[in-house]
């Protein structure tokens, strides 16, 4: 697929429900259907005290929720090989009944924003050792929460600045 996410969404006349569904389907595919409870636990540990307020804010502002979902999809769109996957997911989302549970949509969008903020990094470990010759060797191990890898830092225009990770 060539072109922009904007043109693809426009050509398919994608409505807000389809955008929301697409984020959930995309996350499900990329994260091997991570459960809502697991997403919530991860967010509670990493997001900070503002999590519930931010979830409520997303749930109560349809424009912010859709723009946050679009921000996440646009970031994924720019990754090599993801355009075709997103097109397929959007087409599937248009054909299926919408998820009625706004809480699930909000949680999915928030988790997508979290992945963008952290670059999907689950854990980092830096080790330094002294070699027999007296020199030092440093090793950095990075474990990603999903195959997304490092991504752009979350745009501050989408929601208030996130707590440091």
C-alpha positions in Angstrom: 0.0 0.0 0.0 1.3 3.4 -0.9 0.0 6.7 0.3 -0.9 8.1 3.6 -3.1 6.9 6.4 -5.3 10.0 5.8 -6.0 9.1 2.2 -6.7 5.4 3.0 -9.1 6.4 5.8 -10.8 9.0 3.5 -11.1 6.5 0.6 -12.8 4.0 2.8 -15.0 6.6 4.5 -13.9 5.4 8.0 -16.0 6.6 10.9 -14.9 7.1 14.5 -16.2 3.6 15.6 -14.1 2.0 12.9 -11.0 4.0 14.0 -11.6 2.8 17.6 -12.1 -0.8 16.5 -9.0 -0.7 14.3 -6.8 0.3 17.3 -8.2 -2.7 19.3 -7.7 -5.1 16.5 -4.3 -3.8 15.7 -3.2 -4.0 19.3 -4.7 -7.5 19.5 -2.7 -8.7 16.5 0.6 -7.0 17.5 0.4 -8.1 21.2 -1.0 -11.6 20.7 -4.4 -10.6 22.2 -3.0 -9.2 25.5 -5.9 -9.2 27.9 -7.6 -6.0 29.1 -6.5 -6.9 32.7 -2.9 -7.2 31.6 -3.0 -3.9 29.8 -4.6 -2.3 32.9 -1.9 -3.8 35.2 0.9 -2.5 32.9 -0.6 0.9 32.7 -1.2 1.1 36.5 2.5 0.3 37.1 3.9 2.7 34.5 1.5 5.5 34.0 1.3 6.9 37.5 -1.4 8.4 39.7 -3.0 10.2 36.8 -4.1 7.0 35.0 -7.7 6.9 36.2 -8.1 10.7 35.5 -6.6 10.3 32.0 -8.8 7.2 31.3 -11.9 9.3 32.3 -10.7 12.2 30.2 -10.4 10.0 27.1 -13.7 8.4 27.8 -15.5 11.7 28.1 -13.9 13.4 25.1 -14.8 11.6 21.8 -12.6 13.9 19.8 -9.6 13.4 22.0 -10.2 9.6 22.0 -10.4 9.5 18.2 -7.4 11.8 17.7 -5.4 9.6 20.2 -6.3 6.5 18.3 -5.4 8.1 15.0 -2.1 9.3 16.4 -1.3 5.7 17.4 -2.3 4.3 14.0 -0.4 7.0 12.2 2.8 6.1 14.1 2.3 2.4 13.3 1.6 3.3 9.6 5.1 4.8 9.3 6.7 1.5 10.3 7.9 -0.7 7.5 5.4 -3.4 6.5 2.6 -2.1 8.7 0.5 -0.2 6.0 -0.9 -3.4 4.5 -1.7 -4.8 8.0 -3.5 -1.6 9.0 -5.5 -1.5 5.7 -6.6 -5.1 6.3 -7.5 -4.3 9.9 -9.5 -1.2 9.0 -11.4 -3.2 6.4 -12.1 -5.9 8.9 -13.2 -3.4 11.5 -15.7 -1.8 9.0 -17.2 -5.2 8.4 -17.7 -6.1 12.1 -20.1 -4.9 14.7 -18.6 -2.2 16.9 -17.4 -2.9 20.4 -20.0 -1.2 22.6 -17.8 -1.1 25.7 -16.2 2.4 25.6 -14.0 1.4 28.6 -12.3 -1.2 26.5 -11.7 1.2 23.6 -10.3 3.8 26.1 -8.0 1.2 27.6 -6.8 0.0 24.2 -6.1 3.6 23.0 -4.3 4.4 26.3 -2.2 1.3 26.0 -1.3 2.2 22.4 -0.2 5.7 23.6 1.8 4.0 26.4 3.6 1.9 23.8 4.4 5.0 21.8 5.6 6.7 24.9 7.9 3.9 26.0 8.8 2.7 22.6 7.5 -0.7 23.7 10.4 -1.2 26.1 9.5 -3.6 28.8 12.8 -3.9 30.5 16.4 -2.7 30.1 19.5 -4.1 31.8 23.0 -2.6 31.6 25.9 -4.8 32.8 29.5 -3.8 33.2 32.3 -6.3 33.7 36.1 -6.2 33.8 37.8 -8.3 31.3 40.9 -10.4 32.2 43.1 -7.8 30.4 41.8 -5.0 32.7 39.5 -3.3 30.2 35.8 -2.9 30.8 32.9 -4.2 28.8 29.4 -2.9 28.9 26.4 -4.8 27.7 22.9 -3.3 27.2 20.0 -5.7 26.9 16.6 -4.3 25.9 13.4 -6.4 26.1 10.4 -5.1 24.1 6.8 -5.5 25.2 5.8 -6.1 21.6 7.4 -6.3 18.2 6.9 -2.6 17.6 10.4 -1.5 18.7 11.4 2.0 19.4 8.8 4.6 18.3 8.4 8.4 18.3 8.0 10.1 21.7 4.3 10.7 22.4 3.2 14.0 21.1 2.3 16.3 23.9 -0.6 17.7 22.0 -2.6 14.5 22.3 -2.8 14.4 26.1 -1.1 16.0 29.0 2.6 15.1 29.4 3.0 11.6 30.7 5.0 10.7 33.8 8.6 9.7 33.1 9.2 6.0 32.5 
